[in-house]
Amino acid sequence: MQINADRLLSDLRALAKIGQFQTGVNRPAFSQDDMAARAWTRDKFAEAGLEASIDQVGNVYGRMRGVERAVLVGSHTDTVPRGGWLDGALGVIYALEIARCVAESGAMGTGVDVVNFQDEEGTFLGFVGSCLFCGEDVSREIAAAKNKDGTALTDAMREAGLSGRVTPQLDPKRHRAYFEAHIEQGPRLEAGKIDIGAVTAIVGIKTFRLKFRGEANHGGTTPMAMRRDAGAAAMRFGVEMGERVNGFGSAEIVWNIGSMRFEPGVSNIVPSLAELVVQVRDVSADVLAKVEPAVRETASACAERFRASVEIEPMLDMKPAVMAPELVDLLRKSAEELGASSVALASGAGHDAQVMSRHVPSVMLFVPSIGGRSHHIAENTSDADIVRGAQVLLRAVERFIAKV
């Protein structure tokens, strides 16, 4: 089977016009443009001969008619605010094109179902679409979820006209595997001049919000030894936590403090409050088990050093996910057959495949990101790499469905 490259690229560019922002797109979950993109993909799935529907949370599901077994292929079309044009969308259009190719071939023993999951990016509740599709009970999380503006997820679902719809469910008897394609979102493939990444695992994530509390006082007249300095405690935590994490001995571990806020936030006042969010990612559950004790021990020591107190709020505890080794091998063999270079690598970002992998054999394929950029309007991948990735994924799906 052969990808129709012109059709594939045309669909990707048409989708990118929905919510277009400069060279990127702006389609946060449940926004008007997000829902327009979902209606567009539903119509495209229907045009391809699939039984297409949008469910109660906004998942778009296309079911191939006339088959009892199917491979599920998909990703998501929601984006971060002012994000890139390929993040998620690439995998959805790959899924559409692969379903068309399989249908056009007439080889219909095992078919291809396609899915566009909702809110992978976590505007309201990350992975809510794939969790619901897999039958996981996230009803309490849905009831409590809000976006950064305070809008409730339940209100967003109702305003989108989705209330009362049925969510199609993953069917282990029908769905034999899940394949997802994505831009790498990093620099490794491009730097190594490698065509394809076969993802072996997706990182787990630990996130904590810390609030150091001290006492506001004059920054010029209060002696250093007499201060209750929340700001100094927070900054020291950043230094010492980085040293602790780097000492865990993992080659894959990464950490980040991307948010810090002081009150009252004036240059000549000792901060009475310093709030920060720290996040650690790794593919090993054993390594991640060390994170919370390290956060608590380090934070307590830093607070004590600067005569402050500290409150620690766990925010996110996402377990690592291992991709099916036989599907990783299948991707790499398919790449080799097509003359493409490949490498096995872990994903440092979360994806719907980590939810799916709890229920069905799953795998991800990466294509290079130019400059390693993602979650930004500068995100891009060459046409050649886009088409090559689609052809490799099609070959892998073709080989898989020939055996089941």
C-alpha positions, -999 to +999 in steps of 0.1 A: +000+000+000+012+035-008+004+068+010-012+094-013+013+122-004-006+150-020-038+141-002-020+137+031-003+171+029-034+188+016-055+175+046-028+186+071-027+221+056-065+224+055-068+214+092-041+239+100-063+267+087-089+260+115-077+282+144-047+294+124-024+318+143+005+332+123+025+300+114+008+279+141-027+272+154-047+281+185-072+253+193-074+248+231-099+221+240-136+231+237-128+264+221-148+273+190-119+264+167-113+231+185-149+221+180-147+232+144-117+210+139-135+181+154-165+186+131-141+188+102-124+155+111-157+138+117-167+148+081-134+136+068-138+102+085-173+099+070-160+108+036-135+079+039-164+055+044-161+053+082-190+054+106-181+087+123-193+103+155-184+129+181-190+117+217-200+134+250-165+148+256-155+156+220-137+125+209-141+119+172-143+082+164-143+066+130-153+029+128-146+009+097-177-010+085-177-046+076-149-058+098-148-075+132-112-068+140-094-035+137-062-016+145-069+017+162-048+047+149-051+082+162-040+112+182-055+146+190-063+180+173-066+202+204-035+224+210-018+245+236-026+282+232-008+295+201+008+262+195+022+244+165+003+231+134+015+195+136+014+186+173-013+159+175-028+168+141-001+148+123-013+116+140-049+122+133-043+128+095-020+098+094-048+078+108-073+091+082-049+084+053-040+049+065-077+040+069-083+053+033-054+033+020-065+001+037-101+006+025-089+013-011-067-018-011-098-041-005-078-061+021-105-060+047-099-090+069-088-067+097-096-030+093-085+004+107-105+025+131-094+061+137-098+084+167-092+121+175-090+123+213-101+153+233-079+175+256-046+156+254-030+190+262-048+194+295-067+226+290-093+212+314-083+176+322-054+160+304-062+127+285-099+129+295-108+117+260-086+086+259-094+078+296-132+078+288-127+059+256-109+032+276-137+030+301-116+045+330-137+061+357-128+098+357-162+111+367-150+128+398-121+144+379-145+156+352-169+171+378-140+191+394-120+201+363-117+237+352-095+256+328-072+285+338-101+310+335-123+290+359-147+276+333-159+242+344-154+212+321-190+202+325-201+236+314-178+235+284-192+201+274-228+214+277-221+246+257-205+225+230-238+206+226-223+173+237-244+165+268-261+131+266-240+117+238-225+082+242-188+076+243-176+047+221-156+022+241-124+004+234-133-032+226-104-056+232-121-082+209-121-057+181-092-034+188-060-055+186-034-026+189-031+012+190-007+031+168+000+068+172+023+091+153+037+125+165+064+150+158+093+143+181+090+176+200+127+175+206+161+177+187+174+141+188+162+128+155+173+159+136+206+161+153+213+125+146+200+127+110+176+099+118+143+095+099+121+076+124+118+073+162+102+041+175+091+050+210+099+024+237+084+042+267+066+074+277+078+092+308+060+094+341+055+129+356+055+141+392+044+177+398+042+196+431+032+231+440+052+246+469+043+277+490+071+290+512+057+315+538+078+341+556+073+376+568+073+408+547+097+434+560+120+462+548+146+448+524+171+474+535+167+476+572+161+440+582+193+422+590+198+390+570+200+368+601+167+382+614+146+377+582+119+351+575+126+350+538+102+330+517+119+341+485+154+329+495+140+296+507+123+290+473+154+300+453+176+277+474+151+249+469+155+253+432+193+249+434+193+220+459+164+201+443+182+201+409+213+187+426+192+160+443+174+150+410+207+149+391+220+125+418+193+099+411+216+084+385+191+083+356+202+092+321+166+100+311+155+122+340+146+158+335+132+184+359+118+219+356+107+249+377+088+268+351+066+290+375+077+311+405+058+340+421+067+363+450+044+384+472+044+413+476+067+412+446+085+445+454+123+449+451+128+464+486+105+441+505+114+407+519+090+382+503+063+369+526+052+343+500+071+324+473+051+300+453+066+276+427+058+245+407+084+218+403+081+189+378+102+158+374+100+133+345+115+099+340+107+065+323+114+046+355+088+042+382+115+033+407+133+066+400+101+086+402+094+070+436+123+090+449+109+123+439+083+131+466+106+123+495+133+144+479+109+173+474+097+172+510+131+168+526+147+195+504+118+220+509+118+215+547+155+220+550+154+252+528+124+266+547+142+260+580+174+276+568+156+309+561+132+307+590+102+301+567+075+275+565+064+254+535+032+238+522+035+211+496+007+202+473+010+172+449-005+182+416+002+154+391+013+118+395+014+102+360+029+067+358+054+058+331+041+037+302+060+010+283+052+005+246+047-030+233+082-043+224+068-063+194+053-032+180+085-012+185+103-039+165+076-038+139+081-001+134+118-004+130+116-033+106+090-014+085+114+016+084+142-006+073+121-022+045+115+013+032+151+024+034+145+047+064+168+050+094+154+045+128+162+046+165+145+034+196+139+062+221+118+073+250+092+101+249+098+129+273+063+143+267+030+127+276+006+112+249-027+094+247-007+062+239+003+060+276-034+057+285-041+033+257-011+011+266-029+002+299-056-015+279-042-027+245-007-031+229+004+003+219+033+021+201+043+055+189+062+067+159+081+100+159+092+121+129+119+149+132+110+183+145+129+211+128+151+227+154+135+205+180+107+231+184+072+223+196+044+239+215+052+271+196+042+286+162+077+279+150+070+241+151+076+224+118+086+193+100+096+189+064+072+175+038+096+147+031+097+136+067+060+139+070+054+116+040+081+092+050+067+088+085+032+081+071+045+055+048+064+037+076+034+037+098+012+024+070+037-004+063+037-013+100-001-013+102-002-034+069+022-059+084+003-061+116-032-066+101-019-093+078-011-114+109-043-110+130 
